[in-house]
């Protein structure tokens, strides 16, 4: 973790406390910090800054001289609609999308999403994965996450209202590449990236799903000739927003 994020309830006047065991372990074992050292911290939904270690015990670290003066980085103007992946992949994807600054994440059912994924205990740990991503990306504002178990009603009734610019759907069998898609924009758009991206689970979207998405003005694009795992595709596509 590149900063330690604490809820507002852990702050009091010019002091704060770290009482999450994983964070205490990180300070002790990874940072090797001691009393008097300065830590990078942040307040969830608030600002970033620094604090000085006042005392360390087995179950808490007391902080003083709190300086929260830096606003968190701006969120990407981006909504990611992601077919619910395998549970062991979910943690990495939520962490990565959070660290990249995605504003809205919608986990949706798809034909290739196994029903058992929706019963996974990993879905109860999304807040934990978000916190890991925020601490990695040095951010304090969590993405908004929604779960949508019904693909067709969501796409037909809600998707269009979420598109503030343009929308793409990642599809390895599309004849149009992402680079070509960007060059098709009008001069007024000036290589503006889309505001919504749809990414399938392992195996991608089926033709029926592509057609429903296309009916809502989601343009199918490929990102090259290789078939990538979901996590590789997510990072390859979203990396364009960081350039």
Secondary structure, 3 states (H helix, E strand, C coil): CCCEEECHHHEECCEEEECCHHHHHHHHHHCCCCCCCEEEEEECCCCEEEEEEEEECCCCEEEEEEEEEECCCCCEEEEEEEECCCHHHHHHHHHHHHHHCEEEEEEECCCCCCHHHHHCHHHHHHHHHHHHHHHHHCCCCCCEEEEECCHHHHHHHCHHHHCCCCEEEECCCCCCEHHHHHHCCCCCCCCCCCCEEEECCCCCCCHHHHHHHHCCCEEEEECCCCCCCHHHHHHHHHHHHHC
